[in-house]
């Protein structure tokens, strides 16, 4: 596991740590798997963001607006797998 390099509850994937970039670039995309964990990182900012590798988003809904947007309830858990996109 490699840290994103951000201590914020959300993550902008354009600005991750150098360590994460180095680790990701050293692995073939078909062998890389990214997990975005937490309501901010996994649900609010990147739930449907396609990546060049397989990925999973995991988090708990803690805001009523997000629950409404997703058609769920407060404290629902979300687990979403997205296969890699090909360019």
QUIFEN-V116900 format. One record per pair of residues at least 24 apart in sequence whose C-alpha atoms are under 6 Angstrom apart, sorted by sequence separation. I is the first residue (numbers start at 1). J is the second residue. D is the distance in whole Angstrom. If there is no record, write none. Layout:
i=I j=J d=D
i=I j=J d=D
This chain:
i=29 j=53 d=5
i=56 j=80 d=5
i=56 j=81 d=4
i=55 j=81 d=6
i=55 j=82 d=5
i=54 j=82 d=6
i=54 j=83 d=5
i=10 j=40 d=5
i=11 j=41 d=5
i=54 j=84 d=4
i=9 j=40 d=5
i=10 j=41 d=5
i=53 j=84 d=4
i=52 j=84 d=5
i=51 j=84 d=6
i=52 j=85 d=5
